[in-house]
Amino acid sequence: MLRLLSVILITAAGLLLAITSVQAQSGLLRDRLLSELERTDQVISRAREVVLTASSSQAKLAYDQAVTLQTEAQERFRLGPGGGNWDVSAKLTLQARVRAQEAIAAARDSQQNETALLRRLERASDVLDQARDAMGRTDQQVLEALYESARRNLDRAWEFYREQQYRAAVKLANQVERAAEKIQQAINRDAQRGQNFERQLENVRRFMDQVRQQTADCEDPQASQLMEQARRAFSLAEQVEAEGQREAALRALQNCRELIDQASRGCTGGSDLQRRYERLVDQTDRLAEDVVPGDSRSAHLLQQAREQLDLAHRYLEAGQIQAAVAALKAAQLSLDELQRRTQNNIR
């Protein structure tokens, strides 16, 4: 009897120890799972603050999924450890935490994209305004339609931005910037042509001054009459250029040059060197319009040609024929290479 009682007491003591151990392990597991649930709640709370201030459907979807998963995880926790509820709860709360973190990332990406798009639209507005100001300083009526189309696209881009249709807004902003760039390039080309015209005008003025002295010395009435016609053609070129009629100005200037050349031939019997000089000047002005911006070699060749032509002009005025021939030959070599480069660029 005593032996049996001893066995029962030992067994009871062992069972009590086992029960105590299970309870201790269950308490640790409960505390650990509760800590994980609280961590997920904190991440979801941060996600809520970020998602509410962002305009991202992706972030909103991820946040809603996180909330649903966490709700199920908490329900499984409340049901107790039986039936694997706590194992499921642990898995669900980790999944909820991941989705909440994805919601935060998506919301921040959306905010960054929205900020970048806002800067893009502001930049498009600035460059279009600059193009408008540049158009106001020149006679660029042909660009008006391009500008108005770009302005309408910019207005639509802002509408898409306000409606959170960011991809469409970016596409239109790109179109606006390209249109503004085209307008500015056209204005720059016109300004460059204006500078070339001024150089041509100055060259013809110098030629006319030179030949006027020749015609005064030879006292040829026909030459004097041609020079008077040349003077009127020169004045017409200046007038129509001031009115923005570039093509008409070029035609008048060409007519002036031809009249001067006729007057020169009438007094001197013709000057091959002078005509060669004028042809090279014309070639230089034409090639200058085809030089690609940033092509340093072409710019250097153009500068060399102009310097040699200036030397040739001074030598011709001084009657230094051999020196003039050498300068014209050097200018021709530079222009030949420049012409090859510009043709290659055009192709």
Beta strands, then each sheet from edge to edge (+ up, - down):
end
